[in-house]
């Protein structure tokens, strides 16, 4: 499935869109980790929760956790909030 990557994570993927598969968001993130080592830790914390500055959208709807099921036709958009002063 198509995964849109935020600019802050392009150092891992070198592309704003990548392909990955998984039956759940967790499995999809695992597949991304296999392709782009280190990327999962930037999105998921030590308790397997989505980091507070990351939002994951499936077909335009925000998912609350990584257990969310996926379909091969889904479009995934990962958004990273910016902060600073």
N, C-alpha and C positions, 0 to 999 in steps of 0.2 A: 504494500500500500504506500501511498505518497505521504511523506512526512516533511512538513515545512519547519525548518530550523531557524531560530532567531540569530541575529547578527552576533551576539555575544558568544555563541557556540560554534561559529564558523571556523575557529581555529582547530576544531576537531574534524569537521566534515569537509571544509573547503567548498561547500556548495549549500545554497539555501534550501534545496530540495533533495531528499534522498529517498530511496526505496528500502522498506523493511517489512517484515511480516511478524504476526503474533496473534494468538487467540484473545489476549488481554493486553491492556496497556503495559503491565509488568513484563509480559513476554516480548512485546514490541521493544521496550527499553532494553531488555536483555539482548535482543538482536542488534540494536544500535550499538550496544557496548561491545559486541563481538566485532563489528565493523570499525568502530571508532572508540578504541579503549580510553576510558576515563570520562566519557560523556555522561554516563548514567549518574555518577556521583555529583555532577553539577546540577542535576534535576531532582534527585531523590536522596533523602537523608538516611541516617543510620537506622531509623525505625521503619524504613520502607514507605515513608510518606513523601508526597510531593512537597518540595521545598516551598516556603512561603512566598518567594519571589518568582515562582514558576507557575504558569497556568497551562494546562493541556486541554485542547479542544478537539472533539471528535465530531466531524460534520457540523461544525459551528456551535456545538454545545459543550460547555465546560464540564469536565469529568471531576468528580470529587476525590477519587483515589485510583490506585494502579490496578485494582481488581476489575475495573470496567471492561466488559467484553468488547471485542472488535470483530468486524467483518472485513473480508479481503477488499471490499469496495470502499471502505471508509477513507476519509482524508483526515489526517492528523496535523494539527497546528500547535506548535510549542511556542509559547510567548514568555519572554523574560522581562520582568519589570525593571526599570532603571531607577536608580536612586542616587542621591548625592546632594550637594548643597551649593 
